[in-house]
Amino acid sequence: MAFVKKHSFKIAVLALCAAMGIYLFITYGMAPKQTLPIEMAAPAFEMTDIDGQPVSLESTNGKARIVYFYFANCPDVCPPTTFLLSQVQEKLEAQGKLGTKAELISITFDPTRDTPEVIRAFAERNFAALNGWRFLRGEETSTLQLAKDFGVAVRKEDDGSYTHMNVITIVDKDGQIRKWINGSKEELTADEILAELNKII
């Protein structure tokens, strides 16, 4: 009892420190990981890649996906956005997640002009490697509708080009859209896209 009286102040300080430690651990150490809300189910699709292999939303389930609509003759946003995504691809590969936990899917609005050879050249120009990145082609009308169903506004112009929103869509392993990212945002970086993707991997 005398010991307790003699050291009561020290004991009180230690008890307070322990209580603070427990509070901080519960508040920060056990906080749930940041994630993204479910926006909507991604529309189902089935197309072929540039090697002629069938690819569908269902066949790519089990991985987080970045889905991007583009066309190779795009005069402005598609090439720099594809280059930006190539940097995300490199970072995913460095983390050991490319092709196993995440992959990229690019879908052309312009399947007539975007032949497999044209798409390969477009990918090469913009540093997009074909490992863990599927470039898909489908019938034009259904592709335009698919883009709209994904939330990407698009219109075909009289000269055969396309006016479209420059949107990067993040889809989780279960086929749910978790985020739309404005690919034309001036300060957008590969690290920012990767950080959002990692929230659902």
Buried (B, 14 or more C-beta within 10 A) or exposed (E): EEEEEEEEEEEEEEEEEEEEEEEEEEEEEEEEEEEBEEBEEBBEBEBBBBEEEEBEBEEBBEBBBBBBBBBBBBEEBBBBBBBBBBBBBBBBBEEEBBBEBBBBBBBBBBBEEBBBEBBBEBBEEBBBBBEBBBBBBBEBEBBBEBBBBBBBEBEBEEEEBBEBBBBBBBBBBEBBBBBBBEBBEEEBEBEBBBEBBBBBB
